[in-house]
Amino acid sequence: MTVSLPLVVVLGFFAWGAVKFLGVRTWVVVLIALFGFYLSQTFLAPAIESGTRSGVDVINGPHG
């Protein structure tokens, strides 16, 4: 069974959990999100995308 969720939804659950259970301030979550958007417009974007895709492949495991 394959469940497909947008990454934004998954990150939203993590952010909600961090604020609710770990006591992380909301402004810290917003700052991290804005910094992520900033990084996506820099020369580091291809490396970030490659690392994210590799991580997803590791979690999904072998297909076939």
Backbone as CSV, one residue per row, in Angstrom:
resi,resn,N_x,N_y,N_z,CA_x,CA_y,CA_z,C_x,C_y,C_z
1,MET,0.842,-1.177,0.000,0.000,0.000,0.000,0.886,1.238,0.000
2,THR,0.604,2.150,-0.892,1.373,3.379,-0.993,0.492,4.559,-0.611
3,VAL,0.977,5.349,0.317,0.276,6.560,0.718,1.105,7.737,0.232
4,SER,0.457,8.654,-0.433,1.159,9.802,-0.985,0.688,11.071,-0.281
5,LEU,1.591,11.694,0.457,1.295,12.950,1.147,2.254,14.026,0.662
6,PRO,1.761,15.230,0.486,2.685,16.314,0.144,3.669,16.556,1.293
7,LEU,4.878,16.928,0.941,5.910,17.176,1.939,5.491,18.283,2.898
8,VAL,4.755,19.249,2.405,4.312,20.355,3.252,3.423,19.843,4.390
9,VAL,2.571,18.869,4.111,1.696,18.308,5.146,2.529,17.590,6.209
10,VAL,3.484,16.810,5.780,4.340,16.082,6.714,5.131,17.058,7.586
11,LEU,5.717,18.075,6.963,6.468,19.062,7.730,5.560,19.856,8.657
12,GLY,4.330,20.089,8.227,3.359,20.775,9.079,3.058,19.981,10.331
13,PHE,2.916,18.655,10.207,2.698,17.805,11.381,3.896,17.852,12.323
14,PHE,5.109,17.824,11.768,6.301,17.913,12.603,6.368,19.256,13.315
15,ALA,6.060,20.323,12.600,6.079,21.658,13.210,5.033,21.765,14.306
16,TRP,3.836,21.260,14.061,2.783,21.289,15.075,3.204,20.505,16.314
17,GLY,3.786,19.330,16.096,4.258,18.522,17.214,5.368,19.203,18.000
18,ALA,6.259,19.878,17.291,7.351,20.583,17.965,6.810,21.721,18.823
19,VAL,5.840,22.451,18.311,5.252,23.554,19.072,4.440,23.017,20.244
20,LYS,3.658,21.989,20.003,2.737,21.470,21.017,3.458,20.698,22.130
21,PHE,4.370,19.815,21.758,4.947,18.893,22.733,6.367,19.246,23.175
22,LEU,7.131,19.900,22.335,8.512,20.222,22.688,8.688,21.655,23.172
23,GLY,7.642,22.451,23.052,7.712,23.831,23.525,8.489,24.766,22.618
24,VAL,8.643,24.398,21.363,9.323,25.269,20.413,8.420,26.470,20.134
25,ARG,8.998,27.642,20.124,8.220,28.855,19.880,7.767,28.902,18.421
26,THR,6.593,29.453,18.207,6.043,29.543,16.852,6.927,30.380,15.946
27,TRP,7.513,31.459,16.471,8.352,32.317,15.645,9.594,31.572,15.163
28,VAL,10.078,30.590,15.938,11.234,29.796,15.513,10.852,28.915,14.321
29,VAL,9.666,28.332,14.373,9.186,27.508,13.260,9.049,28.350,11.998
30,VAL,8.480,29.550,12.141,8.315,30.444,10.990,9.677,30.862,10.444
31,LEU,10.614,31.181,11.318,11.953,31.577,10.886,12.653,30.451,10.121
32,ILE,12.538,29.223,10.614,13.153,28.084,9.922,12.524,27.879,8.548
33,ALA,11.195,28.018,8.467,10.511,27.867,7.175,10.966,28.941,6.190
34,LEU,11.040,30.180,6.645,11.490,31.265,5.763,12.939,31.056,5.321
35,PHE,13.785,30.585,6.224,15.174,30.305,5.863,15.251,29.193,4.823
36,GLY,14.361,28.213,4.928,14.316,27.145,3.930,13.945,27.667,2.552
37,PHE,12.958,28.578,2.514,12.601,29.191,1.233,13.754,30.020,0.682
38,TYR,14.475,30.701,1.547,15.637,31.474,1.112,16.706,30.545,0.522
39,LEU,16.986,29.436,1.200,17.998,28.497,0.704,17.612,27.897,-0.639
40,SER,16.317,27.745,-0.886,15.888,27.138,-2.149,16.190,28.029,-3.349
41,GLN,16.499,29.285,-3.101,16.816,30.209,-4.192,18.317,30.451,-4.338
42,THR,19.135,29.685,-3.628,20.580,29.861,-3.686,21.226,28.738,-4.496
43,PHE,22.536,28.781,-4.579,23.285,27.742,-5.299,23.245,26.400,-4.580
44,LEU,22.768,26.378,-3.342,22.686,25.125,-2.576,21.456,24.294,-2.931
45,ALA,20.529,24.866,-3.692,19.270,24.183,-4.000,19.466,22.796,-4.641
46,PRO,20.350,22.642,-5.634,20.521,21.291,-6.215,21.021,20.265,-5.202
47,ALA,21.902,20.666,-4.304,22.405,19.736,-3.295,21.296,19.358,-2.311
48,ILE,20.479,20.326,-1.940,19.372,20.059,-1.024,18.370,19.117,-1.673
49,GLU,18.054,19.359,-2.940,17.094,18.501,-3.645,17.637,17.080,-3.782
50,SER,18.915,16.961,-4.110,19.518,15.638,-4.254,19.501,14.887,-2.919
51,GLY,19.839,15.583,-1.847,19.827,14.945,-0.531,18.433,14.528,-0.102
52,THR,17.447,15.364,-0.418,16.066,15.038,-0.078,15.597,13.817,-0.856
53,ARG,15.908,13.772,-2.144,15.508,12.626,-2.966,16.190,11.344,-2.485
54,SER,17.451,11.438,-2.107,18.166,10.259,-1.593,17.540,9.773,-0.291
55,GLY,17.180,10.708,0.572,16.550,10.340,1.839,15.205,9.662,1.627
56,VAL,14.423,10.172,0.687,13.124,9.564,0.370,13.328,8.172,-0.193
57,ASP,14.318,7.999,-1.061,14.600,6.681,-1.613,15.010,5.678,-0.534
58,VAL,15.786,6.140,0.446,16.206,5.255,1.538,14.992,4.836,2.364
59,ILE,14.107,5.774,2.656,12.932,5.460,3.477,11.969,4.565,2.717
60,ASN,11.784,4.806,1.421,10.860,3.993,0.630,11.365,2.581,0.424
61,GLY,12.668,2.392,0.460,13.237,1.062,0.286,13.260,0.645,-1.178
62,PRO,13.736,-0.561,-1.420,13.830,-1.055,-2.797,12.441,-1.332,-3.400
63,HIS,12.323,-1.017,-4.660,11.064,-1.286,-5.379,11.220,-2.571,-6.176
64,GLY,10.164,-3.304,-6.243,10.219,-4.459,-7.119,9.848,-5.650,-6.436
